[in-house]
């Protein structure tokens, strides 16, 4: 099942239109970053790409025991356009990762990334270290893309 996910990413990118209409072929992607020793709204930023729309989590809570219990608010089509290509940055190797924690996210107050995908009824999520030295090289482009996407939306 995990090996089919790259096909879903291609369907996501080819099927989604900026008009905001729901497209059944779209998978969803939750992405963002978090910092444990931090105060304020920007300490936890989570976004969701689903059905050709972009949402932001209003709760800003992440307990790292599993997927977040989010309260999603839809953002504008212009904001969606800024990050609509992000699913293409998810490397196929990530789908084969046996662990849900990669590296030591936020161990030294440098933060972490959160990635979640859903396809064919299966939810996969990862807490990913932001420190490049703690990441496999294949995750560097994805980590950069997620940070750029979060920055573009702030």
Secondary structure, 3 states (H helix, E strand, C coil): CHHHHHHHHHHHHHHCCCCCCCCCCCCEEEEEEECCCCCCHHHEEEEEEECCEEEEECCCCCCCCCCCCCCEEECCHHHHHHHCCHHHHCCHHHHHCCCCEECCCCCCCCCEEEEEEEECCEEEEEEEECCHHHCCHHHHHHHHHHHHHHHHHC
